[in-house]
Amino acid sequence: MSGREARLQALRREFLAEARSEAEELERLVARGAPAGDAAPRCRKLAHDLRGSGGSYGFPAVSAAAAALEEGLASGGGAADLPALARALRAAVEAARAPGPVTS
């Protein structure tokens, strides 16, 4: 593995560690439905950032799950099951963190 590839892998691991924490926070914040007060903009920002970063770091499932949650939050949660969307995001992050096959 080249130095550049090693740095990219380190950045991806760092992203996934942070994404795990953020997905858990989102899950807590939406556990009872649409967040209100200060929690609402925080949730929207976390989901938005995970949507973009997930795609940038090569985790399309994380990006897609974050996009679904972001869209649910944007609609005020009225038509969306926000807790289920947050659980799906956490599951996508956990799946991305799972060790994959070793390639040479």
C-alpha positions, 0 to 999 in steps of 0.5 A: 500500500502506498503512502497515499493509500494509507493516508486515505484509509486512515481518513476513512477510518476516522470518518467512520468513527466520527460517523458512528458517534454522530449516527448514535447521537441522531438516533437519540435525538429522534427517538421520540419523533421530530426534534424541536428547539436546538435539536432540530438544526443540529439533526439536520446538520449532522444528517446533511454532513453525513450525506455528503461525507459518506459519498466523498469517502466512498460509503454510498449506503451511509450517504443514502441513509443520511439523505433519507433522514435529512429529507425526513427531517426537512419535512418536519418528520410528518410523513417519515418514521424518523427513528427508523431512518436514524436506525437505518443510518446507524446500521449503514455506518456499522456495516461500513465499519465491518471488516471486508475481505482482504485484497492484494 
